[in-house]
Amino acid sequence: MLAALALVLMAGGMNGSFATPMKRVHGWEWEHTWLVWSFLSMIVIPLAVAVVTVPNLTAVYRAAGVGSLVLTAFFGMLWGAGAVAFGLGVTRVGLALGFGIILGTAASLGAVIPFVELHRDQLFSTVGALMLGGVVIVSAGVAACARAGVLREATVAPQVGASSFIVGLVICILSGLGSTVMSIALNRAQPIYGAAEALGTPSARSLNAVWPVLLCGGFAINGAYCISLVIRRRNVRCFSKGVAGNFALVAAMAVLWSGSNFAYGAGARSMGSLGLVLGWPIFMAAIVLTANAWGWLTGEWQGAGSRVAAWAVAGNLLLLAGIPVIALAGSG
């Protein structure tokens, strides 16, 4: 259990770090960065890893059935819309606040919905009480971090228009709803990862068969949106600026984000039958903690004041408190 928990926490750390290199990209607009990142992280890397780590991948997909593949890809498209909103939301409200709102929504709904849907018989058990209690603590921590972000925005960047900030908040909430779909999709992808395990793939690697299908749907939305922006803004020539440096930064983003998915899959599947439910809020909490740390290190919180710091510290402490409660549910 401890090894599985460590993998999920490591996955959260990687995911919470993936957007940081975006700040160093020069000469590309958001759509250029997001298009290249999407292609690498949603198509190239997941497919390459699945081919290498899942024996008889084509046989797995045949055994899973067309219906399961189509449903998973459809969920991926819904999640992809949330991913587009993530990039836009974080750009408007900042790394720490954006991660807090988006992943706070995803942490709570992404754990509760699959638990109620697939494990309703355990809802009023000790496991259910611990899981729901942990989700409440994590959600409170995220809310406190979001409050800190709002206060920081008011003191550090009052020049930002209120309407623009509100739009950013709405985008982040919509992204959080979209991000929730990934948890639902992974819990419903049992025909795919179950077929992989039946054909010889260890459970710690079986979700690797799901990622190419799920993320292909995500890329359909992200890629189409970014390409439409490039065409509309007529800025395709921006791709020629700082090619080597920008590509290296975006590749680092893709490796961090994709690696977090594989690590999460390995950790969650090793946590038992409830792993994909219990692992999700822990994953989200670790992402928020990491994003907050990067926010401090990159100066997003500089000059924000003691009141902001108090909210941020309280939020992070609640996140840290919620992780062992949920982990305890997994060991019960």
PEKA-V362955 format. One record per backbone hydrogen bond with DSSP energy under -1.0 kcal/mol. NH is the residue of the N-H (numbers start at 1). CO is the residue of the C=O. Records with the same first field share a line. If there is no record, write none. Layout:
NH = CO + CO
This chain:
5 = 1
6 = 2
7 = 3
8 = 4
9 = 5
10 = 6
11 = 7
12 = 8
13 = 9
14 = 10
15 = 11
16 = 12
20 = 17
22 = 19
23 = 20
24 = 21
25 = 22
33 = 29
34 = 30
35 = 31
36 = 32
37 = 33
38 = 34
39 = 35
40 = 36
41 = 37
42 = 38
43 = 39
44 = 39
45 = 40
47 = 43
48 = 44
49 = 45
50 = 46
51 = 47
52 = 48
53 = 49
54 = 50
60 = 56
61 = 57
62 = 58
63 = 59
64 = 60
65 = 61
69 = 65
70 = 66
71 = 67
72 = 68
73 = 69
74 = 70
75 = 71
76 = 72
77 = 73
78 = 74
79 = 75
80 = 76
81 = 77
82 = 78
83 = 79
84 = 80
85 = 81
86 = 82
87 = 83
88 = 84
89 = 85
90 = 86
91 = 87
92 = 88
93 = 89
94 = 90
98 = 94
99 = 95
100 = 96
101 = 97
102 = 98
103 = 99
104 = 100
105 = 101
106 = 102
107 = 103
108 = 104
109 = 105
110 = 106
112 = 108
113 = 109
115 = 111
116 = 112
117 = 113
118 = 114
119 = 115
122 = 119
123 = 120
125 = 122
129 = 125
130 = 126
131 = 127
132 = 128
133 = 129
134 = 130
135 = 131
136 = 132
137 = 133
138 = 134
139 = 135
140 = 136
141 = 137
142 = 138
143 = 139
144 = 140
145 = 141
146 = 142
147 = 143
148 = 144
149 = 145
150 = 146
151 = 147
152 = 148
153 = 149
154 = 150
155 = 151
156 = 152
157 = 153
160 = 157
165 = 161
166 = 162
167 = 163
168 = 164
169 = 165
170 = 166
171 = 167
172 = 168
173 = 169
174 = 170
175 = 171
176 = 172
177 = 173
178 = 174
179 = 175
180 = 176
182 = 179
184 = 180
185 = 181
186 = 182
187 = 183
188 = 184
192 = 189
193 = 189
194 = 190
195 = 191
196 = 192
197 = 193
198 = 194
199 = 195
200 = 197
201 = 196
205 = 202
208 = 205
209 = 206
210 = 207
211 = 207
214 = 210
215 = 211
216 = 212
217 = 213
218 = 214
219 = 215
220 = 216
221 = 217
222 = 218
223 = 219
224 = 220
225 = 221
226 = 222
227 = 223
228 = 224
229 = 225
230 = 226
231 = 227
232 = 228
233 = 229
235 = 230
238 = 235
239 = 236
240 = 237
241 = 238
246 = 242
247 = 243
248 = 244
249 = 245
250 = 246
251 = 247
252 = 248
253 = 249
254 = 250
255 = 251
256 = 252
257 = 253
258 = 254
259 = 255
260 = 256
261 = 257
262 = 258
263 = 259
264 = 260
265 = 261
266 = 262
267 = 263
268 = 264
269 = 265
271 = 268
275 = 272
277 = 274
278 = 274
279 = 275
283 = 279
284 = 280
285 = 281
286 = 282
287 = 283
288 = 284
289 = 285
290 = 286
291 = 287
292 = 288
293 = 289
294 = 290
295 = 291
296 = 292
297 = 293
298 = 294
299 = 296
300 = 295
302 = 299
304 = 301
309 = 305
310 = 306
311 = 307
312 = 308
313 = 309
314 = 310
315 = 311
316 = 312
317 = 313
318 = 314
319 = 315
320 = 316
321 = 317
322 = 318
323 = 319
326 = 322
327 = 323
328 = 324
329 = 325
330 = 326
331 = 327
